């Protein structure tokens, strides 16, 4: 009897937990406040209490990603190397000097200015969980 070799089917990659959402530019403080409220509701709905490293990833239309996490008193940003071109805009919008690496820590009162400053450059946003904010080597 001739036996055919057993060929393993490639394992299908699991579907991403969160999918990108197309971005609509935000132009006013009220637009940003509504987005913040909507984003907070999404986080509460989709992120478990045991999860860490949650936030949002801004995918920039011209390339690169910015990962953002907020807590009670600070905004943490991880700016991918492909998105370093946007560092001068972040500095100008938030009136904060650029850090020596790719991780920024900004006061929480700069969130609205940051989002308005980035808004016209964003292609999409995606919720993230398990991101190591500030944990990568610089």
QUIURVEN-V398531 format. One record per residue. RES is the residue in three letters. PHI is phi as a letter, one per 30 degrees, with the letter a starting at -180 (NA if undefined). D_FIRST is the distance of its C-alpha to the first C-alpha in Angstrom with 1 decimal. Layout:
BEGIN
res;phi;d_first
RES;PHI;D_FIRST
RES;PHI;D_FIRST
END
This chain:
BEGIN
res;phi;d_first
UNK;NA;0.0
UNK;c;3.8
UNK;c;6.3
UNK;d;9.7
UNK;d;12.6
UNK;d;15.0
UNK;c;18.2
UNK;d;21.3
UNK;d;23.8
UNK;d;27.1
UNK;d;29.6
UNK;d;32.3
UNK;d;35.7
UNK;d;38.0
UNK;d;40.7
UNK;e;44.0
UNK;d;46.2
UNK;c;49.2
UNK;c;49.4
UNK;d;52.0
UNK;c;55.0
UNK;e;56.9
UNK;c;60.4
UNK;c;63.6
UNK;e;66.5
UNK;c;69.0
UNK;c;72.6
UNK;b;74.9
UNK;e;75.3
UNK;d;74.6
UNK;e;71.3
UNK;d;70.2
UNK;d;71.5
UNK;d;69.5
UNK;d;66.3
UNK;e;66.9
UNK;d;67.3
UNK;d;64.1
UNK;d;62.2
UNK;d;63.5
UNK;d;62.4
UNK;d;58.9
UNK;d;58.7
UNK;d;60.0
UNK;d;57.5
UNK;c;54.3
UNK;c;55.0
UNK;d;54.7
UNK;d;57.6
UNK;d;55.4
UNK;d;54.4
UNK;b;56.1
UNK;i;56.2
UNK;c;56.6
UNK;l;58.5
UNK;b;58.0
UNK;c;56.5
UNK;c;58.5
UNK;c;56.4
UNK;d;58.9
UNK;d;58.8
UNK;c;59.5
UNK;k;57.0
UNK;j;56.5
UNK;b;56.5
UNK;b;59.3
UNK;c;58.4
UNK;b;61.3
UNK;b;62.0
UNK;c;65.4
UNK;b;66.9
UNK;e;70.4
UNK;b;72.2
UNK;a;70.0
UNK;c;67.5
UNK;c;64.7
UNK;b;63.1
UNK;c;60.2
UNK;c;60.4
UNK;e;57.3
UNK;e;58.0
UNK;d;57.2
UNK;c;59.9
UNK;d;62.6
UNK;d;64.4
UNK;c;65.6
UNK;e;67.4
UNK;d;70.8
UNK;d;70.6
UNK;e;69.7
UNK;d;72.6
UNK;d;75.0
UNK;d;73.9
UNK;c;74.3
UNK;h;77.0
UNK;b;75.0
UNK;d;74.5
UNK;d;70.9
UNK;d;69.2
UNK;d;68.2
UNK;c;64.5
UNK;c;62.4
UNK;c;63.3
UNK;c;66.5
UNK;b;68.4
UNK;c;70.9
UNK;d;73.5
UNK;d;72.4
UNK;d;75.4
UNK;c;73.7
UNK;d;70.8
UNK;d;72.4
UNK;d;73.6
UNK;d;70.1
UNK;d;68.3
UNK;d;70.9
UNK;d;70.7
UNK;d;66.9
UNK;e;66.6
UNK;d;66.8
UNK;c;64.1
UNK;d;61.4
UNK;c;58.5
UNK;a;56.8
UNK;b;56.8
UNK;b;54.1
UNK;d;54.6
UNK;b;53.2
UNK;b;52.6
UNK;i;51.8
UNK;d;53.5
UNK;c;55.3
UNK;d;58.7
UNK;i;60.4
UNK;c;57.6
UNK;d;56.4
UNK;d;57.8
UNK;c;60.5
END
